[in-house]
Structures are given as structure tokens and as C-alpha cells.
Amino acid sequence: MLRKRKKEKVTKKPRTQKKKAPKIVRKLVIQEEDDEATDEEPLQVKRKRTKTDKDQPQSKRMTTEADTGMIHSSENIGINSQAQNQPLPEIDLDPALLQPLNIAYPAQTSDLPPITSETYLDSV
């Protein structure tokens, strides 16, 4: 009593493919500058100024220039290193306190009891 089953075609979902964004080809643009024009024009700041920068007068803006005086001279390096190393206070200590307290010396062979063939080792 074997029955034959009818084979039905199973329809499968097609695989989903990720959509790729179209590639934009960008051309490299090289700008030529006139030598005469660049000598007269100062460099422009490229960062965007916020409203707070525009509202404040020039004198109240934060100065970010560093004082580059004689920081790297050898005299200042010596002064800076000496300022960081403060002398330790002198404390009078008893030399007996500096001696080690507990010293365990290894046992000598002469300190061990004699062992013969008749010695019960658990008692030693």
C-alpha cells in the first residue's frame, strides 16, 4: 500500500538584496592662485564663528597665545627640577631599629638526629 505523493513545487521567496547608494564621481579641482593677489591678502580663518564670538568685543575674547619666554633654557630646567625635589627631614633613629627582626637560618646536618635503618621515620 504505497501511495505516491504528488510533488508540488514549493515557491520560495527571492533573496533580498541590499540597495547600494549610487556612487558619485567627484572631480579633483585644482585652483590656481595669482602670486600678486596672495601677497597682499592675509590668510582667512576657516572656522565658523559663533554668535558669542561676534557679540563680544575684541578685548574680552579669550587669549590663547602662550608665553614662550625662556622656558627651555638650561637654567630654568635646573630650577624646575630642584623645586620638585624637596629635601627629606632629618630624623634621629636608633640603629637597633634598623636591624632585621626575624631571621630563620637553614638547619645544619649536624643538628639532625641520626637515622638508621631501624628508625621509625614518622616519629622523627
C-alpha positions as CSV (number, residue, x, y, z in Angstrom):
1,M,0.0,0.0,0.0
2,L,2.4,2.6,-1.1
3,R,0.9,5.8,-2.0
4,K,2.7,8.1,-4.3
5,R,2.6,11.6,-3.3
6,K,2.4,14.3,-5.8
7,K,5.4,16.5,-5.8
8,E,4.4,20.1,-5.6
9,K,6.7,22.9,-6.5
10,V,7.4,25.0,-3.4
11,T,7.7,28.6,-4.2
12,K,10.5,30.3,-2.2
13,K,10.8,34.0,-1.5
14,P,13.6,35.6,-3.5
15,R,16.6,36.7,-1.6
16,T,16.5,40.3,-0.6
17,Q,19.3,42.4,-1.9
18,K,20.7,45.4,-0.2
19,K,20.3,48.5,-2.2
20,K,23.6,50.3,-2.8
21,A,23.7,54.1,-2.9
22,P,24.7,55.4,-6.3
23,K,28.4,56.3,-6.5
24,I,29.1,59.9,-7.0
25,V,32.1,60.7,-9.1
26,R,33.9,63.8,-7.7
27,K,36.3,65.6,-9.8
28,L,39.5,66.9,-8.3
29,V,39.6,70.7,-8.7
30,I,42.9,72.5,-8.5
31,Q,42.6,76.2,-8.1
32,E,45.3,78.4,-9.4
33,E,46.2,81.5,-7.4
34,D,47.9,84.7,-8.5
35,D,51.1,85.4,-6.8
36,E,50.4,89.1,-6.7
37,A,47.0,88.6,-5.1
38,T,48.2,86.2,-2.4
39,D,51.0,88.6,-1.2
40,E,48.5,91.3,-0.4
41,E,45.7,89.3,1.0
42,P,46.0,87.9,4.6
43,L,45.0,84.3,5.4
44,Q,41.4,83.9,6.3
45,V,40.2,81.9,9.3
46,K,38.4,78.8,8.1
47,R,36.5,78.0,11.3
48,K,32.9,79.3,11.7
49,R,32.5,81.9,14.3
50,T,29.6,81.5,16.6
51,K,27.3,84.3,17.8
52,T,29.1,84.6,21.1
53,D,32.4,85.4,19.3
54,K,30.7,88.1,17.3
55,D,28.9,89.7,20.3
56,Q,32.0,90.0,22.4
57,P,34.4,92.9,21.8
58,Q,37.9,92.0,20.7
59,S,39.4,92.8,24.2
60,K,37.1,90.5,26.1
61,R,37.8,87.4,23.9
62,M,39.9,84.7,25.4
63,T,43.6,85.0,24.6
64,T,45.1,81.7,23.5
65,E,48.6,82.8,23.0
66,A,51.2,81.0,25.1
67,D,54.0,82.8,26.9
68,T,57.0,81.3,25.1
69,G,59.7,83.2,27.1
70,M,62.9,81.3,28.1
71,I,61.1,78.2,29.2
72,H,63.5,75.7,27.6
73,S,66.8,77.3,28.8
74,S,69.1,75.2,30.9
75,E,68.8,77.5,33.9
76,N,65.0,77.1,34.1
77,I,65.2,73.3,33.7
78,G,67.6,73.2,36.7
79,I,65.3,75.4,38.8
80,N,62.2,73.4,37.9
81,S,63.8,70.1,38.8
82,Q,65.1,71.4,42.1
83,A,61.7,72.8,43.0
84,Q,60.1,69.3,42.6
85,N,62.7,67.5,44.8
86,Q,62.2,68.7,48.3
87,P,64.7,67.6,51.0
88,L,63.6,64.9,53.4
89,P,63.5,65.9,57.1
90,E,66.3,64.6,59.3
91,I,65.0,62.0,61.8
92,D,67.2,60.6,64.6
93,L,66.7,56.8,64.5
94,D,68.1,54.2,66.9
95,P,70.4,51.9,64.8
96,A,68.9,48.9,66.6
97,L,65.6,49.6,64.9
98,L,67.1,49.1,61.5
99,Q,68.3,45.5,62.2
100,P,66.0,42.7,60.9
101,L,63.8,41.1,63.5
102,N,63.1,37.5,62.5
103,I,65.8,35.6,60.7
104,A,65.5,31.9,60.1
105,Y,68.7,30.2,59.2
106,P,68.7,26.9,57.4
107,A,69.3,23.8,59.5
108,Q,72.7,22.2,59.6
109,T,73.2,18.5,59.1
110,S,74.8,18.2,62.5
111,D,71.6,19.4,64.1
112,L,69.6,16.5,62.7
113,P,69.1,13.2,64.7
114,P,71.0,10.2,63.4
115,I,68.8,8.0,61.2
116,T,69.5,4.3,61.0
117,S,67.6,1.6,59.0
118,E,65.6,0.7,62.2
119,T,64.4,4.3,62.8
120,Y,60.7,4.9,62.6
121,L,60.5,7.9,60.2
122,D,57.1,9.2,61.4
123,S,58.5,9.9,64.9
124,V,61.4,12.0,63.6
